[in-house]
């Protein structure tokens, strides 16, 4: 989700059975956040959470464990 102007973006990150949130604002990235922390950061930033719109997730190519081991 993001603000209509794209200035703030909230991403859900999943790895295995673990899920957390990430906020991207300009060059700042806040990672490993709980939903309560996301709400607090957005509130402190003056973002009205009701204005957030759904967007497609950013493309991140999958990492192969084989490639990482071989140094590719």
Phi, psi and omega in degrees: 000155178207166174290155182305329180273358178078006183291327179237134177228137176245126180243142171265127181246132179234132173224110184063235180264003182265139178224137175212180183239153179228137173248132175242125180219105184063232178272356182272135176231122175251121188241164177062042182265148169277167179296326178296320178293321177300313180300316181296314181297315180296318177299314180295332178276000179077020181270126175279108185300337179292343181269355181295140180241150178284140177224163175293144178294151177295146180284125174231113181300140180295144177261129178270134178295331178293317180297321181294322181291321182277355177078025178275000000 
